[in-house]
């Protein structure tokens, strides 16, 4: 009798404990929601986008609210109710329109509030100091008009009235970051940018942009004369010998190509793999030192004849039919088989290894967004992260990747976009288009 009674008591205790645990874990939870604003909310401009993260891992959010208070007057920026339980995380993104809210330059408070669905309606409220900054940054260009070749490179030097959260050059939709540097003791920004091969007069528009911490943005047109230029076109006949010699290499490296015909493999390599390789190159080139690592004209492979030029438009033919196109992104140089390949200028190795159509490849970062690429190598002598000097041997020429014979494919890039390498081999071009521009900023 006593034993049964104590079993009953123990069961009742467990039942009560379980019910209490369930209640505290659901409707009766006491944990308050969590709010994360981030450093980006410390300053608010004319049209600032705020992204605030609210979360509650218990019953979920029932209300989120964003309020800005200035001169003791609260302005509700966002107030959202969540009738259904279970919304455990929500990023509220809202544009603060300073004019509509009648905000003015000075200090204010940002109050963030979240309420959960528990029985107690747990509330979390965070108040943060913010600066209202309605003055957009001012851009002072320090260079005269630029003469730029389609497919070529250019540089601008400019000063800003305040520190920038993001600044650089927009060439159409392409963004090239501006780097803060000191020239003869003066703080300026330098931005190298590429002009697309298809560029024509006034197209694409070239602009310097600067956005401050408050989200205010200024754009300044770059005075430039876009020169006329034509690129070569070439038809390349794909032989069975070439396909039979090169395509099995790609089939072995890419399992999805096994069982495909040689021509199907080529089409995939020339389209899908080419684009994947371009993405890898862009990623590697964006790891650029915020300072200039190179000096003077870039070196050219010794005793080498050019086989293909930058900008050559290729049409591939097989059995008399067009099977693909490509644009050549560098200059092909041929000398002796397995010739030593030297670094064209000083920098840091960002990539070294196999790279699809480019074969064994080395990419060197020269700082400020400028990089050089060496492809189709038979051997690579450097590793990523290594510093190299101009003239250091980094590998030997070869025919790896989509190459028909032993040669070096040499490219120059700005923020991952290819430009004509021949400009960078020319000391007069560098003096007129880079050195003088930098000196003008002093």
Number of C-alpha atoms within 10 A of each C-alpha: 5 7 8 9 10 11 11 12 12 12 12 12 12 12 12 12 12 12 12 13 13 13 14 16 15 16 16 19 20 17 18 21 24 19 21 13 17 11 8 16 20 17 20 27 25 22 17 19 17 22 17 20 17 26 21 23 15 23 23 23 32 23 18 27 19 21 17 23 18 17 11 9 10 15 16 13 16 16 13 13 12 15 11 11 14 16 19 16 16 16 15 16 12 15 13 19 16 18 12 8 13 9 23 17 13 12 16 22 19 21 18 22 19 26 25 31 25 24 14 14 19 19 20 17 16 14 13 13 15 19 19 21 21 20 13 19 20 17 17 14 20 17 18 12 10 17 15 19 22 22 21 21 25 20 19 26 25 21 17 17 11 14 13 20 14 15 25 24 27 22 20 14 10 15 17 23 22 27 22 21 17 14 14 9 8 11 14 21 23 25 21 21 28 27 26 20 19 13 21 17 12 11 13 17 16 21 18 25 22 25 20 22 21 25 25 20 21 16 19 16 13 19 16 16 14 19 12 12 12 10 14 12 12 12 12 14 16 16 12 12 8 14 17 12 12 19 20 16 14 22 19 11 11 14 9 11 19 14 10 12 13 20 16 14 21 22 15 15 22 18 13 10 18 16 13 14 15 18 13 13 21 16 14 19 27 20 17 21 17 15 15 17 18 19 11 16 17 22 15 20 19 13 10 15 13 14 12 17 21 23 22 18 17 16 17 19 16 14 10 9 10 13 17 16 17 14 16 17 23 26 22 22 21 23 17 12 14 18 21 18 22 20 25 29 24 22 27 23 24 24 23 22 19 17 22 22 22 23 20 24 25 28 25 30 32 27 22 26 26 24 30 25 26 29 32 30 29 21 18 19 13 18 15 14 14 12 17 22 15 15 16 17 16 21 24 23 27 25 22 25 23 21 18 14 13 22 28 32 27 23 23 27 26 27 25 23 24 28 27 25 23 17 18 20 16 15 14 14 14 18 14 12 19 19 15 12 21 20 13 16 21 14
